[in-house]
Amino acid sequence: MGDPSCVRVAVRVRPQSEREKVENSHICTNVLQKEAQVTIGGERSFTFDYAFDIGTHQQKVYDDCVKNLIEGTFEGFNATVLAYGQTGSGKTYTMGTAFDMMDVMNEIDVGIVPRAIRHLFSGMDSRKQQALEQGFVEPCFDIVAQFVELYNEDIIDLLSHERSPIGLRIHEDAKGEIFLNGVTRVTVTSPSQTLEVLKNGALNRKTASTNMNEQSSRSHAIFTVIIKQQRTVIVKPCFDPQAVIEQGDEASGLEEPPATELELLSAKFHFVDLAGSERLKRTGATGDRIKEGININFGLLALGNVICALTTPTTSDKVIHIPYRDSKLTRLLQDSLGGNSRTLMIACISPSDCDYVETLNTLKYANRAKDIKNKVVANQDKSSKLIGRLRSRIAELEAELLDFKQGRITVSDGVESFNDQYRENVLLQADVNQLRIRIKALQETVEMLRARNVQLLAEKDEVCTRMRNLKAQNQQPFIESITNETGEQEGDAFGSTVRVYLDELESLRCALMESHATNEQLHQQMNRWKAMATNNIPRMSVDRLANCAAIINDSSGNNTESVVTSTPTFSLIQEAKADIKRMKQSITESSPEEEKTNQDETKINTDGVVKSSMIMDDFDVNDMEELKDEDDEDIEVENEAETECFKLRDDLADLQAEISIKERLVIELEQSERRLAEKKLAELSLRINEMEVERDRVLAEMGE
């Protein structure tokens, strides 16, 4: 929710006290936890980052608000938890610093500070275990605690036996961070030891009884935990386009262990329990309590002025003064408000209508604080930063030196230029990469064809079994004799033609599968290059980036030519079209010949009948019987010829159907090839445009 650099604000409503119940005070607050909205008196509504109603457990408050802040300290980010509200609103209970009640407190009532300490040390143990599992050196942690209070505008060390404000001074280092000089710092190594230190300091804190709170804190308390760690991190390699091109898509057999270096991080975590704002009329304070109340309100007023100044909109010409030095409280919290810290303010309010004015003021105060923007950066050691910059510079110089050694860049008359041999090598390398992609595509095509062959063999066995069953059920000697005598040559010719077309169709299908596989390989390679360029392109030099773009453009151009021409697939389609055209012509030529043959046969038969009727009178009875036998033989021959003619017509019809099917297949293949070519051209154009835009952007950044 919101910008991570803004101050987060949480509102927590405490339950009604016994005194408020006896006085019949009504609840005037309404909390919508999902919307993080608080409504007071049914009139005013405020929206915050978090909102917790009456009955919310301490664990939920910690998990929602503070848990991520503890995790951030391991990455070197400062953090602050600030409890604010009127006296008796539950600030000390929420923070968990009421150690005089710890003996009778349940685990469910443990506050933020003890939970954060446990989380801190458990996170240290888990990171050590994780480093051992990964084979790295265990990180080293150094935890230091300090506990001070601001009582009557005097800083008092709660961990010191003297508890004197003398000698404690607020200073600012060269980086603008605030620190206390002369404060007692205790090195802690376990949660129990840290809690013991916190308990000893909390028991020394000033408290007193007022009309509004039996045990009211009379000072602002700041418990600080300083975390320093030394850990091993993996050095990110610089992006090398030439190395990526040389490696291609080959997987290395043994991966080298990543390079590592030591990193020093530090972070501060402030737990701030502010004293409650109070009105003297309601508290009934006298004597020292009056002075304490005045100083408490003075510090809170200065804090409000700082918040107001930080949230006031300004112009570029006008600079607003931030009154950090008006109070020691605001000076100590300078990093937390507008500085280098992730800050959480927990506004504790009362639900009763008798505290309506104080609750409304607290909500206004918190609503203003959520507009504060901090400048959050990781606290990395100067030497670690310097080592990182030097490592990047060394990598750039080594890459440039390698360019000169390989003859990639030459110097003539003081001007650097690319070698012609290097350009030729770049083009050859692009061809090698294309061939590698083609080999991978062919391998995938072979696997698909192997699976298809297995399927076709299974279908062939099934068809043969069915044909044998049909022949066994419908055996006809006459059909078998005709098939054996007249259909062998024609069947062989037709079968060979069909095999030729099936072979061409399989070739076209293989080419299509190869194109799909090649397209997939190019997509994968482009995604890998994008990922590597996104992660590492700020470290590239301008020359190497230009080389990478040239290589990709060359390979894109070659791919474009192959897509446009597609010579093998295009020639196969043209040959298939020519064969279909020849088959149509042969069918057209065979039809007139068959009609002419039928006419000749009809004419011969008619002439024979006329001649036989003319010479009928010249033959005797024996001659008539011989002629009758000859006519029977002629009729049998005519029947056989007619059967053969019918079979040829059926074959011709089947051939025409086969031609129409092949025409549709050729049309579909042409359309598929055209769509694939258009898709590849669009993808390659998009890749070229993206690389040109990226190249221009990086050149502009490097120029700046």
Secondary structure, 3 states (H helix, E strand, C coil): CCCCCECEEEEEECCCCHHHHHCCCCECEEEECCCCEEEECCCEEEECCEEECCCCCHHHHHHHHHHHHHHHHCCCCCEEEEEEEECCCCHHHHHCCCHHHHHHCCHHHCCHHHHHHHHHHHHHHHHHHHHHHCCCCCCEEEEEEEEEEEECCEEEECCCCCCCCCCCEEEECCCCCEEEECCCCEEECCHHHHHHHHHHHHHCCCEECCCCCCCEECCEEEEEEEEEEEEEEECCCCCCHHHHHHHCCCCCCCCCCCCEEEEEEEEEEEEEECCCECCHHHHCCCCHHHHHHHHHHHHHHHHHHHHHHHHCCCCCCCCCCCCHHHCHHHHHCCCCCCCCCEEEEEEEECCEHHHHHHHHHHHHHHHHHCCCECCCCCCECHHHHHHHHHHHHHHHHHHHHHHHHCCCEEEECCEEEECHHHHHHHHHHHHHHHHHHHHHHHHHHHHHHHHHHHHHHHHHHHHHHHHHHHHHHCCCHHHHHHHHHHCHHHHHHHHHHHHHHHHHHHHHHHHHHHHHHHHHHHHHHHHHHHHHHHHHHHHCCHHHHHHHHHHHHHHHHHHHHHHHHCHHHHHHHHHHHHHHHHHHHHHHHHHHHHHHHHHHHHHHHHHHHHHHHHCHHHCCHHHHHHHHHHHHHHHHHHHHHHHHHHHHHHHHHHHHHHHHHHHHHHHHHHHHHHHHHHHHHHHHHHHHHHHHHHHHHHHHHHHC
